[in-house]
């Protein structure tokens, strides 16, 4: 099994680096290969190092134009250097069986929302999770729920994103994941 971890080239706070390192360790201990953005800085580097130090396998995917910015990790099991950010996201998706977003910035959200949109369009049926470290994603979760209440996101699509503050539980929920089905023909305005 391979899980793609969306996370940042920035470190955030110390607790975010610790959570990323522990996520990498946990995935390795469970025999899950890590797929991620290929950098050795920020929480990206922490996830990779956590998994590698625990004997895990880590596959990085990085566009050549950010190799120097994100400082490509030179100790990975595999490193794919691609031409564009679009190719990066597509290859990470192809290589992965599930997706987890750790705390991160705009790039992390871009990856999360694109993979979630692809699930809504039935381009994949893989589980997607938010690791809500210390409530980091609380405001985003509230916004997502607001999108549902305003009729812009169907409850079935909301159910596609599993949220937990514990990675072990999130991974266990992935094992039971069945993608919801929704048809656009059923769409109508809400009161």
N, C-alpha and C positions, 0 to 999 in steps of 0.2 A: 504494500500500500504506500502511496505517495500523497503527502498533503502539501499544498502550496500555502506558504505563510506570507501574507501581505504585511509589511512593516516598514519602518522608516530608515532613511539614510541619516537621519538625525537621531540623537540618543534620547531626547525628551528628558525625563527625570530619572534619577537613580533607580527608582522602583520599576520604571519601564524597562530599563536594561536588565535588571534582575529577572523580571517576568519573561522577557524575551530569551534570556539564557536558560531559564528553567523550562520554557516551552521547548527549546531545542533539545535539552536533556531528556525531557519526558517523551518526546516523539522518538528519539533514538532508543530509549529503554523499551518502548512498545514495539520496536522493530519497524517503525514508519520512516520512510525516506522523506527528507525535507526538500521541497522545491521552493526557491525564493529568488529575489532580485540580483543576487551575485555579488553584492558589495561586502566589504569587510568593516565598514563604519556603521555607526548608529545601531539601532536595534536589529538591522539586517545582519550585521557582523556578530552581534550577540547571539542571535538564533543559530547562525551557522556554527559558531564556536562552541556553543552549548551542545549541539548535536554531535559535532566532530569529536569533542572531548569525551563524550559518552560512548564513542565507538560507532556513531551513526553515519549514514550516507547522506550527503548534501549535494544537490544539483542547483547550480546558479545559472541564471539567464540575465545577461546584461547587454545593453546596446553599446556599440563601440564608442559612441560620442559621450557616454557618461562613465567610461572605464576609469578615467582619471579622477572625476568628481567623486564617484562612489567608491573609488579605490577597489578595483576588482579583487576579490578574495583569491589568493593563490594556493590555498590549501584544500580546495574542495574536491569531492569525488569526481565531479564533472563541472565544467564551466562552458556554457554556450555563449558566444559573443555574436549578437545579431545586429542588423542594420538599424532597426527602428524600435520605438517604444511599443508600437502596435504588434510587431513581431515578438517582442518580449512577452507581452501579455498573452498572445495566442499560443506561444510555445509553452509558457508556464501552465496554461489551461490544458493543453494537450497532454502534458507530462503528468498531470495531477488527477487524483481520484476524489479530492475534496479541497476546500479552501477555508483558511482561518485568517481573519484580520486581527492583528494586534494593534495597540495604540500606535498611531502614526499621523502623518499630515495629509496634504492634498493628494500626493501620489498614492498613498494607501487607500484613500477614499475612492480615487479614480479606479484603481484595480478592483476594489470591492464592488462598486456600483456597476462597472462593466460586466463582471462575472455574474452578478445578480440579474442584470438585464438579459444576458445571454440565457440564464435559466428561465426567466419569464418567457422568452421567445422559443423555449424548448430546444435550444442549441446544445444543452447538456442537462443532465439530471443529477448532478453531483451536489452533495451537501455543502452549505456555506455557513460559516459561523463567525460571530463576533466574540472575541475574548475581552470581556468588559473589566479590565484590570482597574481596580479601585474606582469603579464608576466612570471610567474615561468616556465611554460611549453613551452615557445617560442622556445627554442632550440630543444626540443623533437618534437614539431609540425613540425619544419623545417626538422628534420631527417625523420619523417614519410612521409612528402611530397617528400623528396629525394628518399625514398624507392619506391614511386609511379613512380617518373620520371625515375628511373633506372630499372623499370619493376619487382621489387621484391614484390610489393604490388599492388593489383588491386585497381583501383579507387573505386569500389563498397565496398571493405573492408575498405578503408580510410573513407568512409562515415559512417561507423559503429560507429566511435568515434566522438561524438558531443563535440565541444569546445566552452566555453563561459567564460567570466570573471564575470558573474552575475548568481548566483545560481537560482534565480527566473526564469530567461529566460531559463536556462538549463532545469529546471523542466517542464516548459511549452513546450519546444521542445520534451521532453520525451513523453508527452501525445500524440503527433502526430507521433511518431516514427514508421516507417515501415522498417524492415530490408531489405537491398538490397539483390538481388540474383545474384550469380555468379557461373558458372560451370567451373571446371578445364579443361574440354574438349575444352573450348574456349581459353586456354592459348597458347600463341605463343610469341617468342622473339620480342622485339621492336627494332627499329633502333636507 
